[in-house]
Amino acid sequence: MFVRLRNYIVTGAVVLVPVVLTWYVMVSLFEFLDGLTARWVVQWIGYEIPGLGLLVTVGIVLLTGMLTRSFLGRRVISFGQSMIAGVPIVRGVYTTIRQIVDAFAITDQKAFMRAALIEYPRKDIWSIAFLTSTSMDLVSECAGTGMVAVFLPTTPNPTSGYLLFVPPRDVRLLDISVEDALKLVISGGIVGPPAPREERAAGRAEQKAPPQVEP
């Protein structure tokens, strides 16, 4: 009886925890975005309307994007950014955040080029990394050999990690998508990429060395 009750609890938790956490994240995001301009809305109309602050926030973001596309808007935004960059303490924080946002917001290139394996933290221990750049001329010149940049994420939070410069011969490209590799990192290896149907039918196929990055 106790074992059956425990199984019911575990099964219920597996079903409900993702739903509850998703609801919590969405509510927190709504409250955050709505609260950004809620005070201004209350001052304008005299009373609070839930959700109106979110609409105002989205409108400001949309208007900023439209202005950025125009010549005059680009000049105004560039002037504002130059003023922010002129403040000594704020300059470092703003520049760092701007570079991170630009890296992940550019639509014509991917922040992570490919998922890969590297030997880390020592030989014969492999870790998942993401190839971020193959043009590291300055680093390669200083190191005396060709180098590529890889990002080594931490588990279960892949937004933190280490930037490593390694020789191309030490990077083994994985034949999986970046999304599948991220799932593997976040889950701590529990959620892996689906195996090909041929491999599942034939059992464990002969393992081959993953391809290396071209130097």
N, C-alpha and C positions, 0 to 999 in steps of 0.2 A: 504494500500500500504506500509506504513511504517513497519507494523508488518510483512508482507511478506518479505520485504527487510531484516529486522533484522533476520528472520529465515534463510534466505539464507546465511547471513554472519556467523551466528552461526554454521550452518551445514558445510559450507566451512572450518571454523576454526577447527572444530572437525576432519575433514578429513585431512587437510593440516598440522596442528601443529605437530602431531606425526611423519609425514614424514619429515618435515623440521628439527625437533629436532634430529631424527635419523641420517639424513644426516650430521647435524652439529657435532654430537658426533663422527661419523665414520671419518669425515674429520679431526677433532681435534686429534683423536687417531692416524690416519695415519701420520699427520704432526709431532706429538710428537715422535712416534717411528722412523720415517724417519730422524728426526732431531738429534736423539741421536748419530748417527755415520756419519751424512752428512758431517761434517767438515773434518773428516778423509778421506772420499771418495773423496772429492774435492782435498785434498792434494795429494792423491795417483794418481788420473787420470787427475787432472788439470782442470776439469770442472764438473758441477753439473748435475746429472741425477735423476730426481724425481722418488722415489720408490727404488732406489738402496740402500739408507741408511736403509730402512726398511728390505730389504733382508739381508743386513749385520748384522743388529740387530738380526733378526731371526736366522741367522747362528751362531752368538755368543751364543745365548741362547741354540741352539741345541748342539753346541760343548761343552758347559759347562755341559749340561745334560749327554752327552756321557762320558765326563771325570769323572763326579761324579760316574758313574757306574763302573769305573775301580779302581783298588787298588791304583795305583800311583796318579790318579786324585783326589781320596778322600784324600790322604795325602797332596797334594798340596793345595786343597781347605780348608782343616782343618787348615793348617798352616796359610793361608791367613786370615781365620776367627779368629784365635787366635791372630794374629797381630792387627786386627781391634778391637777385644775385649780388647786389652791392652791399647788403647787410652782412657783416663779418660772420656772426654765429649762424644766422639763418641760411646763409649761402651754402655751407657744407651740407646741412640737412636737406635743403631743397634740391640741390644738385644730385645728391645720392638717390633721393626718392624719384626724381625726374628720370634718371638713367634707368632705374629698375622698372618704372612704369613704361617707358619707351621700349625697353627690351621685350616686355610681354604684350604690348599693345600694337606693335607693328604688324600690319595685316599681310604684307607681302613677303614675310619670312618667318620661320618658326624659331622661337627662342631655343628649343631643343631640337637639334638636327636629327640625331639618331640615338637609340638606346644602345648601350654597350656594356662590356665587362672590363674591369681593370683589376689587377692584383693589388688589393689594399685590405687591411693595413700591413700585410707582409706577403711574401711570396707564397704561392699555393693557396691563398685565401682570396676569393674573388668577390667583388662588390659591383652592384649595378651603378652605372654612371650615365650621364647624358652628354653627348658630344655637342658643344656649344659653338666652337669656332675652330677652323683649320688654318686660319691666317694669323699666326703668332710670330711675325717676323722679328719683332723686338726681343721677345723672349727667346726665340730660337737663336738669334745672334748672340745673346748674352750666354746662353747655355752651351753654345758650340755645336748644337745638333737640332734637327727639326723637332718642333713641339706643336701639340694641339691642346686646346683647352677643353676640359671636361668638368662638369658639375657633379659632385658626389653628394647625393641627398641623404638626409637622416630619416630614420624610421621612428614613429609613424608620420612625422611632419616633414614632407619633402620640400617645404619652402625654405628650410635651413639646411646648411651643408657646407661643403668645402669646394673652393675653386682650385683645381689641380692642373698643372702643365706637365704632360707626359709625352714621351716619344710615340709616334703613330704606331710603331710595331707592337707597343704594349697595350693597345686598345683593340679589343675584340668586339666587332659590331654584332648586335643581336638581331635575329630575324623576327622581331616583334615590333609592334607600334609603340610610340612613346606613351600613349594612354595605357596600354597593357603593362608596360614597365612601371608606370606610376602606381597602378593598382597593386602590383607586386610589392612595391616599396611601402605603400601605406598600410597594407594588410600584414606586413612582416613576413611575406612569403606564403600566406594562407591562400590568397586569391591569385592564381597564376594564369598565364595566357592559355587559351584552349589549344590542345594538341591537335595536329592535323588528323583527319579521319583515317588516312592511310596508315599513319603511325599507330593509332589506337587499334586498328584492325590487325596489324602485323606485330603488335607488342612493342617492346622497347627496341627501336632501331639502332643501328650502329652509330655511335656518336662521332660527329665530325667537328673539327676545330672551327669556331666561328671566324668569319672573314675579318681581316685587319683593315685598319684605315690606310688608304693609299698615302704614302709620304709626299 
